[in-house]
Amino acid sequence: MKNREKPLVLRKYEAIFARLPKNSPKRPEIQYEIAKYHKGYIGEKKVDYYLSHLPQRYILLRDV
């Protein structure tokens, strides 16, 4: 199995958040998006872990 990278959209939101002023009205919205994409990423990594224990006779189709 290939190593799963952080999604580009999550990395973009994290970069934007790091540059936002502390009093920006957009901070809560960006934090929400970061949390949402981060949870999805963690969920995908958990599924990858369990799929990695399947016998080699199975073929995994990604992004179908």
Long-range contacts (C-beta under 8 A, 24 or more apart in sequence): 1-48, 1-51, 1-52, 1-60, 4-41, 4-44, 4-45, 4-48, 6-41, 7-37, 7-40, 7-41, 9-37, 10-34, 10-37, 10-38, 10-41, 13-37
